[in-house]
Amino acid sequence: MASILIVDDEPSVVWLLRNALEEAGYTTLGAGDGVEALEVLQSSPVDLIVLDLLMPRMDGLEFLQRLRAPGDTRPVLVLTAVSDSIEAACERGATFALTKPFDPDRLLEVVAKLLHIEDSPG
């Protein structure tokens, strides 16, 4: 099953997302900000990244910019309470965005679609 990195500075959000995704059969990893997420990605391959935008040290927009700079194309699902920043996230390479609060069923639906897109040939 696919591996998903959850990047959010709110431990309760990471816990909620990990529970929902693991119940659906995914393997999950967590990071509290962009700096920690980049460190996790150096040692742990993941198929999808679920990313908050407002975080300390390195926010989601800077993380996206650094992730995409070397040509990384894995899907990134942005979850944010600030809908104004969704356009900026998409310009920096986010694949899809959902606003908080989100419906867990919708989250699982989007994750499944993003992973299918990533797995399909060509």
HELIX and SHEET records of a PDB file:
HELIX    1   1 PRO A   11  GLU A   23  1                                  13    
HELIX    2   2 GLY A   34  SER A   43  1                                  10    
HELIX    3   3 GLY A   60  ARG A   68  1                                   9    
HELIX    4   4 SER A   83  SER A   85  5                                   3    
HELIX    5   5 ILE A   86  GLU A   91  1                                   6    
HELIX    6   6 PRO A  104  ASP A  119  1                                  16    
SHEET    1   A 5 THR A  27  ALA A  31  0                                        
SHEET    2   A 5 SER A   3  VAL A   7  1                                        
SHEET    3   A 5 LEU A  48  LEU A  51  1                                        
SHEET    4   A 5 VAL A  76  THR A  80  1                                        
SHEET    5   A 5 PHE A  96  THR A  99  1                                        
END                                                                             
